[in-house]
Amino acid sequence: MELRHLRYFCVVAEELNLTCAAERLHMSQPPLSRQIKQLETEVGADLFERGPRGLRLTATGQFFQQHALQILEKVDATLEATRRMARSKRMMFGIGFVPSVFYGQLPLLVRGLRQKDNVELTLAELTTVQQIQALKAGRIDLGFGRLRIDDPDVEQEVLFDEPLMAALPVGHPLEGTTPTLEDLARYPLVLFPAKPRPSMADNILGLFRRHGLKVNVMQEANELQTALGLVASDIGITLVPEQVKRVQRDGIVYVYLADKSFTSPVICSRRKGEVPSPIMQDANAILEVLVENRRSGRYP
């Protein structure tokens, strides 16, 4: 299957008339019909119903159209970004991140790289698992997450560990305290992200499990902001990395835990064995300063 087959199919699916579609594609009808039949043969299903009144998409055809359009849009966007990069003679550099690392110093890294005249920076919110896949596919160059993943093509570096905090609804009995895990286990828990897994949610559950504690997961959320909204609504409490306390949200207070060894790592992922490009060298240099600031207490 080639991209032209997808383009032919999408035009025919829009026109539902081979003659009109062939005119739009600047080709004659017989070769277009053959291309569509070849596509259906490769897919292994009829994409169109052919009747006296013309063409209609089958249910399979409707599904295929939806995804074919997404593929073509992605290809077109990639081509345009590549042309833009070529015109500006800038190098593409992609960063993937989980939301909870973006409340600390990561924006300073982004700001520093954006000041480089030769960099076209792209940002993508991705889970750590998705970051590994994106690194191997070349869609990003750096990933920032919280999950250790063993992959022979990717190297991971723990930049630092940050304390876990409990996010509580205002007026909660634990407000103003430094609770233990046993204290927290007495209250309903909001867990995030619900999917995809594995994720930080599994690390949190594992923390309670290792201490022989059962928790009542009242609600799961896919997004950090949704989880905080549920906490503010008094659905339950949740555990978050220290950086998240910078999110000032009505109805929520943050408290440190009694055991300071309960932490969440900030992990940087890169492709293994790759010679650092000049942009990667710049990124590494900025990261080194930011991490030192964090470790020395100059940045909370």
C-alpha positions as CSV (number, residue, x, y, z in Angstrom):
1,M,0.0,0.0,0.0
2,E,1.3,3.4,-0.9
3,L,0.3,6.9,0.1
4,R,-1.3,7.5,-3.3
5,H,-3.7,4.7,-2.6
6,L,-4.9,6.5,0.6
7,R,-5.2,9.8,-1.3
8,Y,-7.2,8.2,-4.1
9,F,-9.4,6.4,-1.6
10,C,-10.1,9.6,0.4
11,V,-11.1,11.6,-2.7
12,V,-13.4,8.8,-3.9
13,A,-14.9,8.5,-0.4
14,E,-15.6,12.2,-0.4
15,E,-17.1,12.4,-3.9
16,L,-18.8,9.0,-3.9
17,N,-18.5,9.2,-7.6
18,L,-15.6,7.7,-9.6
19,T,-16.0,10.2,-12.5
20,C,-15.9,13.2,-10.3
21,A,-13.1,11.8,-8.2
22,A,-11.0,11.0,-11.3
23,E,-11.5,14.6,-12.5
24,R,-10.3,16.0,-9.2
25,L,-7.3,13.6,-9.4
26,H,-6.5,14.6,-13.0
27,M,-6.7,11.0,-14.2
28,S,-9.1,8.8,-16.1
29,Q,-11.7,6.7,-14.4
30,P,-10.6,3.1,-15.3
31,P,-7.1,3.3,-13.7
32,L,-8.7,4.9,-10.6
33,S,-11.2,2.0,-10.4
34,R,-8.3,-0.4,-10.6
35,Q,-6.4,1.4,-7.8
36,I,-9.5,1.2,-5.5
37,K,-10.0,-2.5,-6.2
38,Q,-6.3,-3.2,-5.6
39,L,-6.7,-1.3,-2.2
40,E,-9.7,-3.3,-1.3
41,T,-7.9,-6.5,-2.2
42,E,-4.9,-5.6,0.0
43,V,-7.2,-4.5,2.9
44,G,-9.2,-7.7,2.5
45,A,-12.6,-6.0,2.6
46,D,-15.0,-4.0,0.5
47,L,-14.7,-0.4,1.3
48,F,-17.5,0.7,-1.0
49,E,-21.0,-0.6,-1.8
50,R,-21.5,-0.2,-5.6
51,G,-25.1,0.4,-6.6
52,P,-27.1,2.0,-9.4
53,R,-27.1,5.3,-7.6
54,G,-23.4,5.3,-7.1
55,L,-21.1,4.5,-4.3
56,R,-21.6,4.2,-0.6
57,L,-19.0,3.6,2.1
58,T,-19.3,0.4,4.0
59,A,-18.9,0.3,7.7
60,T,-15.3,-0.9,7.1
61,G,-14.8,1.9,4.6
62,Q,-16.0,4.5,7.1
63,F,-13.5,3.2,9.6
64,F,-10.7,3.1,7.0
65,Q,-11.6,6.7,5.9
66,Q,-11.3,8.1,9.4
67,H,-7.8,6.6,9.9
68,A,-6.6,7.3,6.3
69,L,-7.4,11.0,6.8
70,Q,-5.4,11.0,10.0
71,I,-2.5,9.4,8.3
72,L,-2.5,11.9,5.4
73,E,-2.9,14.8,7.8
74,K,0.1,13.6,9.7
75,V,2.1,13.1,6.6
76,D,1.2,16.6,5.3
77,A,2.1,18.2,8.6
78,T,5.4,16.4,8.7
79,L,6.2,17.5,5.1
80,E,5.4,21.1,5.9
81,A,7.5,21.1,9.1
82,T,10.4,19.6,7.1
83,R,10.1,22.2,4.4
84,R,9.9,24.9,7.0
85,M,13.0,23.6,8.7
86,A,14.8,23.4,5.4
87,R,13.8,27.0,4.5
88,S,14.9,28.3,7.9
89,K,18.0,26.0,8.1
90,R,16.9,25.0,11.6
91,M,17.3,21.6,13.2
92,M,14.3,19.8,14.6
93,F,14.6,18.8,18.3
94,G,11.7,17.0,20.1
95,I,11.0,16.8,23.8
96,G,8.5,14.4,25.3
97,F,7.3,14.9,28.9
98,V,4.8,13.8,31.5
99,P,2.8,16.7,32.9
100,S,4.1,16.4,36.5
101,V,7.7,17.3,35.4
102,F,6.6,20.5,33.7
103,Y,5.9,22.4,36.9
104,G,9.6,22.6,37.9
105,Q,12.6,23.5,35.8
106,L,11.8,21.9,32.5
107,P,10.3,25.1,31.2
108,L,13.7,26.7,31.7
109,L,15.3,24.1,29.5
110,V,12.6,24.8,26.8
111,R,13.2,28.5,27.1
112,G,16.9,28.1,26.8
113,L,16.6,26.0,23.6
114,R,14.1,28.3,22.1
115,Q,16.6,31.1,22.2
116,K,18.9,29.1,19.9
117,D,18.6,30.4,16.4
118,N,19.2,27.0,14.8
119,V,16.6,25.0,16.7
120,E,13.0,24.2,15.7
121,L,11.7,22.8,19.0
122,T,8.6,20.5,19.3
123,L,7.0,19.4,22.6
124,A,4.8,16.4,23.1
125,E,3.0,15.3,26.3
126,L,3.7,11.6,26.4
127,T,3.7,8.9,29.1
128,T,7.2,7.4,29.8
129,V,6.2,4.3,27.8
130,Q,5.2,6.4,24.8
131,Q,8.4,8.4,25.1
132,I,10.5,5.2,24.7
133,Q,8.5,4.4,21.5
134,A,8.9,8.0,20.2
135,L,12.6,8.0,20.9
136,K,13.2,4.8,19.0
137,A,11.0,6.1,16.1
138,G,12.9,9.4,16.0
139,R,9.9,11.5,16.8
140,I,11.5,13.0,19.9
141,D,15.2,13.4,21.1
142,L,14.7,13.7,24.8
143,G,12.1,12.3,27.2
144,F,11.3,13.3,30.8
145,G,9.3,10.9,32.8
146,R,9.1,9.1,36.1
147,L,9.2,5.4,35.2
148,R,12.2,3.1,34.8
149,I,11.9,1.1,31.7
150,D,14.5,-1.5,30.5
151,D,15.0,-1.1,26.7
152,P,18.3,-1.9,24.9
153,D,17.9,1.0,22.6
154,V,17.3,3.7,25.3
155,E,19.4,5.0,28.1
156,Q,17.8,6.5,31.2
157,E,19.4,8.9,33.7
158,V,17.8,9.7,37.0
159,L,18.2,13.5,37.3
160,F,17.1,13.7,40.9
161,D,14.5,12.3,43.3
162,E,11.8,14.6,44.6
163,P,9.6,14.1,47.7
164,L,6.1,12.9,47.4
165,M,3.4,15.1,48.8
166,A,-0.3,14.4,49.6
167,A,-2.8,16.6,47.8
168,L,-5.8,17.1,50.2
169,P,-9.1,18.9,49.9
170,V,-9.2,22.0,52.1
171,G,-10.4,21.2,55.6
172,H,-9.2,17.6,55.4
173,P,-8.3,16.1,58.8
174,L,-4.7,15.7,57.7
175,E,-4.3,19.3,56.6
176,G,-1.4,20.9,58.5
177,T,0.1,17.5,59.4
178,T,3.0,15.3,58.1
179,P,1.0,12.1,57.6
180,T,2.4,8.6,57.4
181,L,1.4,6.1,54.8
182,E,-0.8,4.5,57.4
183,D,-2.6,7.8,57.9
184,L,-3.1,8.2,54.2
185,A,-4.4,4.6,53.7
186,R,-7.4,5.4,55.9
187,Y,-8.8,7.8,53.2
188,P,-10.2,7.2,49.7
189,L,-7.5,7.6,47.0
190,V,-7.6,9.3,43.6
191,L,-5.2,7.5,41.3
192,F,-3.6,8.8,38.1
193,P,-3.0,8.1,35.3
194,A,-5.6,5.4,34.9
195,K,-4.1,4.4,31.5
196,P,-1.9,3.6,29.8
197,R,-0.1,1.4,32.2
198,P,2.5,0.9,33.6
199,S,2.7,4.4,35.0
200,M,3.3,6.4,38.2
201,A,0.0,5.0,39.4
202,D,1.6,1.6,39.7
203,N,4.5,3.1,41.7
204,I,2.1,4.6,44.1
205,L,0.1,1.4,44.6
206,G,3.4,-0.5,45.0
207,L,4.5,1.9,47.7
208,F,1.4,1.1,49.8
209,R,1.7,-2.6,49.0
210,R,5.3,-2.9,50.1
211,H,4.3,-1.5,53.5
212,G,1.5,-4.0,53.8
213,L,-1.3,-1.4,53.4
214,K,-4.5,-1.7,51.4
215,V,-5.9,1.4,49.8
216,N,-9.4,2.2,48.6
217,V,-9.1,3.6,45.1
218,M,-12.2,5.7,44.9
219,Q,-11.6,7.2,41.4
220,E,-9.0,6.9,38.6
221,A,-8.2,9.8,36.3
222,N,-6.1,10.0,33.1
223,E,-4.9,13.6,33.7
224,L,-3.1,15.3,36.6
225,Q,-5.4,18.3,36.5
226,T,-8.5,16.0,36.5
227,A,-7.1,14.2,39.6
228,L,-6.6,17.5,41.4
229,G,-10.1,18.5,40.5
230,L,-11.4,15.3,42.0
231,V,-9.4,16.0,45.2
232,A,-10.8,19.6,45.3
233,S,-14.3,18.0,45.0
234,D,-13.6,15.9,48.2
235,I,-13.7,12.6,46.2
236,G,-10.4,11.5,47.8
237,I,-6.8,12.4,48.3
238,T,-3.9,11.8,45.9
239,L,-0.1,11.6,46.0
240,V,1.9,13.9,43.8
241,P,5.6,14.8,43.2
242,E,6.8,18.0,45.0
243,Q,6.8,20.0,41.7
244,V,3.0,19.8,41.6
245,K,2.7,22.0,44.6
246,R,3.3,24.9,42.3
247,V,-0.2,24.3,40.9
248,Q,-2.2,26.7,42.9
249,R,-5.7,25.4,42.8
250,D,-8.7,26.5,44.9
251,G,-9.8,23.8,47.3
252,I,-6.5,22.0,47.6
253,V,-3.6,22.0,50.1
254,Y,-0.4,20.0,49.9
255,V,1.4,18.4,52.8
256,Y,4.8,16.6,53.0
257,L,4.9,13.0,54.2
258,A,6.5,12.0,57.5
259,D,8.9,9.6,55.7
260,K,11.1,11.7,53.4
261,S,12.4,8.6,51.7
262,F,9.1,8.3,49.7
263,T,10.2,10.0,46.5
264,S,9.5,10.1,42.8
265,P,12.4,10.2,40.3
266,V,12.7,12.6,37.4
267,I,14.1,10.5,34.6
268,C,15.7,11.7,31.4
269,S,15.6,9.2,28.5
270,R,17.8,9.4,25.4
271,R,18.6,7.1,22.5
272,K,21.5,4.8,23.5
273,G,24.8,5.1,21.7
274,E,23.9,8.1,19.7
275,V,26.7,10.7,19.2
276,P,25.2,13.9,20.7
277,S,24.4,16.6,18.2
278,P,25.3,20.2,18.9
279,I,21.7,20.8,20.0
280,M,21.8,17.8,22.3
281,Q,25.0,19.1,23.7
282,D,23.3,22.4,24.4
283,A,20.4,20.6,26.1
284,N,22.7,18.5,28.2
285,A,24.6,21.6,29.3
286,I,21.4,23.4,30.3
287,L,20.2,20.3,32.1
288,E,23.4,20.0,34.1
289,V,22.9,23.5,35.5
290,L,19.3,23.0,36.3
291,V,19.9,19.7,38.0
292,E,22.8,21.2,40.1
293,N,20.4,24.1,41.1
294,R,17.9,21.5,42.2
295,R,20.4,19.4,44.2
296,S,21.9,22.4,45.9
297,G,18.6,23.8,47.0
298,R,18.7,26.9,44.8
299,Y,15.4,25.7,43.1
300,P,12.7,23.9,45.1
